[in-house]
Amino acid sequence: MKRVLIALVAGILFGAGLACSGMSDPTRVRAFLDLFGGRWDPTLAFVMGGAIAPMALAWAIRQRMDAPIADSTFSLPDTSEITPRLIGGAAIFGIGWGIAGLCPGPAIADLAIRPALAAPFVLAMLAGFVLHRLVDHPKN
């Protein structure tokens, strides 16, 4: 129950941060990505930059902890090499972000703010998840 409550609070805080910062506004995101079109909006660069300080603090605190608050051990990904699969996934993500002005976190947050606009993206995203599960067989 403790893990569920922590996850719920973290999700609400994350969604509220996305909404308050404007990162869930597709128009603002596309304006941020429009570097050479004359409409560039640097606001989100400051949001991303502002995330560095609390994340640095979180990493410093984590290094002093033996285990997380709601689990017995930390589950951190290993550093891995840059592969064509990683580059392809990043390209697909970036193209989708540029076209829709949304990525998974903001899209889910937008379901609460503007559901009619976010729902098609979220449904397409879920279909992509299912397609990935059906088609992708990585070589380990």
PyMOL commands that set and color helices and strands:
alter all, ss='L'
color gray80, all
select helices_A, chain A and resi 2-21+26-33+43-50+52-63+84-100+104-113+115-135
alter helices_A, ss='H'
color red, helices_A
deselect
rebuild
show_as cartoon
